[in-house]
Amino acid sequence: MSYQIEQTILLRDYLKELPISQAMIKRIKREGNFLVNGKSQTVRCLLQKGDCLEIIFPIENSNIQPENIPLKIIYEDDYYIIIDKEMPCIPTKRYQSHTLCHALMYYYQQIGLKSTIHLVNRLDKETSGYMLVAKTSQAHALLSKDIKQVERVYHCLVEGILEGEGVIDRPILKSNDSIKRIVDDHGKHAKTYYKSLMHKNNQTLVECKLVTGRTHQIRVHMASIGHPLVGDLLYGSNEDYLFYLDSVEISFIHPFTHQKIHYKKES
C-alpha cells in the first residue's frame, strides 16, 4: 500500500491518520516494513512533502488445505467478501473438510491472495445466509473493534403463534453441556429485536435483528420466550428436522471507503 506525503510529519503521527490498527502497526514493525522513497525506516522517520511511503504488510500463512468448492459470492472488493454460506464455517473434529474455510483457501489461491481466513461474523453450521469475510488481518481488525456496526438480520421459523414485535435482553451463558447455551444472569449480555412476519399452522415466521452476536443467540432467546425454532431439539422443539435460520440481510460502514455496504435477500 503506497501513499504520497503532502506535508512534513512524523511517520508515527501519519500512521494514526490511516485505517491501520495499532496491533497491525506493531506487526508491521516485527514482520513487515515501512519504506520511504524505497528505503526502510522506523516510525520516528520525519516524512517530507513529496515523499513516497510504502507499507509492507506481514505475509499471512494458513495450514488449511484448499478445496475446490463453489462459493456464492454476493459482494467483493479488495478488502471484504460477503458470501451466501451453505456449509459449516470452520474445520472441526466432525467437519475436517468441505467447510467455508477450505473453499475460501481455494478461492484465494485462484485469485493470488496470500492470506489466512478472517471471518468477521460466524454462522452456526446449521445456519445459512449472508456472512462477512475480511481478506486481511488489517481489514478484519478494523471491523472487529466496532463489530456492533455490522448489522445482521435473520429470518427463523418458530413454534406457536407469536404476535407483534419486541426485544429480548437476556444474558447467555454456556451450560455444562459443551454445546448448549442457557439464559442466566451470570452470562454475557445478549440482545435481540424480533418481529412477527406471518404465521400458519401454529408456526410463525420471525425476523430477528442482533445487537450482540452470542453463540446460538437467536435459538436461545426465542426458546426463552416459549417459541423455540421448529426442529431445534436442543432448545425444546417438538419437531425433529433441520430448523430454518437464515441470515437474510447484512450491512456495515466500510472502514476504507466509509461507504455503507448493504445487501438484503429478496423475499
N, C-alpha and C positions, 0 to 999 in steps of 0.2 A: 504494500500500500504506500503510495507516494503523495507528498504534499509540497506545494510551493509556498515558501515562507514570505509573508507580506510585511513583517515588522521585526525589529530586534526584540528577542525574547529568549529566556532560558528554556531549554528543551523540556525540563520537568514541568514548567508552567504551561508550555504549549500543549503537552500531553493531557493536561487537565481539561482542555477545551475540546478534546477529541472523544468520540464514543468508544473509549477503551477503559475497561475496569482496572482498578488498582492491582487486583490479583493478576491480571494479564500483563500489566507493566512489569511486575516482579518476575513473571515467567520469561518475558522477553529479555530482561536483564541476564537471566541464567541461561536460557536456551535459544534465544533469538539474537537480534541485533538492531541498533539504531545507526543508520548510515546517513551522514550529512555530506552531500556532494561526493558520495561514493566511499567515504572514509568512516570507519567505526568510531562512534563517540559515546560518552556516558551522558546521563541525564543532566549533568552540570554544564554541558556544552551551551555556549551562547550563540543562538541562531541569529543570522543576519538576513535582512531583506534580500530576496532573490535566491536564498539557499534552497536546495532540494533535499527534503527529508524523506528517507525511505525506511519504513518499519518492516523488519523481517520477523514474522510471527513463528513461534516454535512449530516444528513438524509434528503432526499428530499420528500416532500409530494405533492399530487395533488388532487384536488376535481373533476377531470374529471372521469366520470364513464366508466369502461372498457366495450367494446362491442366486441363480437366475430365476427370480420370482417376479412376475409383473406387479407394478405399483400403479395405483390410481392417484396420480399427482394432480391436485386441484390448482395449486399455485406454486410458483418457484421464482426466486431471484438469486442474487449472488450470496445471500445470507440465510434465507429461510425456505422451507418447503412445507406446504400443507398437503397432507395425504389423507385419502379416504381409506381408513385402516380396516382390514378384513381378517387379520391374523393376530396371534399373540405378539406382543411388542418385543420382549427381550428373551434371550435363551435362559431356560431353567432346566432343572433335572428332568422335568416332564417334557419340556419342549426344547430339545437340544438342536433342532434345525427348523427350517421353514418358519422363521419369525421375521418381523419387520426389520430387525437389525441385520439379519442375513441378506434380506432383499436390498436394503439401503447400501450395504457394503458393495454389493454387485453394481448397483446403480452408480455409486461414487467411482468405482473402478472404470466404468464405461465413460464417464464424463471427465476423468482425470483429476478428481478431487481427492487429495490426501487428507483425510480426516477420520476421526472416530465418530461414534454415534452420540448425538446430543438431543435427547427428547425433551422438549420444553414442557409439554404435558403428556402424561402417560395414561392410556386407557387399559382397564382390566381386559384380560384375554377374551372375556365373553362380550365386551362392549365394542360396537362398531362405530364408524364415523370419522369425522374430521379430527386430526391431531396435528400439532405443530412441531416441526423438527428444525433445529439450528444446524447449519453446515459447519460451524466452527465453535470452539470453546468460547471465543470472544463474543460471538453473536448470542450464544446461549447465556453467558453471564449477564449481558445487558438486559435481557428479558427476565431472567430468573430473579434478579434483585428487585423487580417490581412485578411479580407474577400475577398479582391481582388485576393488573390492567389487561391481562389476556382474558377476554370474556368468552365463556363457554356456555352453550345452551344445549340441552339434551331432551329427547323425547323418550318416554317409557310407558309401558302398559302395566297398570296396577290392578289388583283385585278390589272389587267393590265399587260403589258409586261415590266418587269424590267431587264435590261441587266447589265452584268458585276458585279462589286463589288464596295464597298465604305464604308465610315464611316459617321455616323450621330452623331454629337457632339452638342446637343442642350439641354438646361436646361428644366426640367419638373417641373411644379407647379400644386398643387391641385386646381382645379377650385372651383367656388362657389357651384357647384354640389358636393354632398358628395361622389360621386364615380368617376366621370370623372377627368382625368388629361389633362393638356394642355402644349404645348411648350411656355415658357415665360422666358424672361431674368431675372425675379425675382425668378425663380425656382432653384432647386438643380441640380448640374452638372450631366449630363447623357450622356453616350457614348455607341454606338452600332456599331459594324462592321457587314456588311452584304455582302452576295454573292449569286448571282442567280445560282440556280442549274438546273432548267428546266422550260419551260413554255408551256402551252397548253390551248386552248380555252380562250384566253385573261386572263389567270391567271398564276402566277409564284410561283414556289416553291423556297423559300428563306432560306438560312442558316444565322442565326444571332448569333454573339458572344458578350456577355455582358461584358463590362468593369465595369459598375456600375450596381446596381440592384434596380432601382426605380420601384414603383408600376406601372403596365401597360406599362413598358418602351418600349418593342418591339411594342406593339399596337399603342402607341402614336407616336413613331419615324417613323414607316412605314407609318402611315397616314399623317405625316408631310411632306413626300416627294411625296404624291399623290398616295400611294399604301396601302390603309387600308387592314387589314386581311379580306378575303372573309367571310361574315357572321357577321362581327363585327359592328353591327348597332350603337353602342355607339361612334365609331370613323369614321363613314361616309360610311360604306359599303352599296352597293346597293342590296345585297343579305340578306335574312332573315333565317339563320340557324346557327347552332353551328360552330364557326370558329375553324380552325385547328392551334394549337400552342403546340408543343411537345418538352420537354427538352430531347434531344437525346444523350447528352454527358456531363460528369462531371468529373473533376479531381482536386486533391488537394495534397499538401505535408502533410503527416501525422505528426502532432506535436509530437507524442510519438515515432514513429519508424523512422521518417524522410524519409520514402519511398514515392514515388509518387503513389497515388491510381488513376486509370484511368479506366472509363467504358464508352463504346460507343455502342449505339444500332446498330444492323446490318441493313443494307439498305434493 
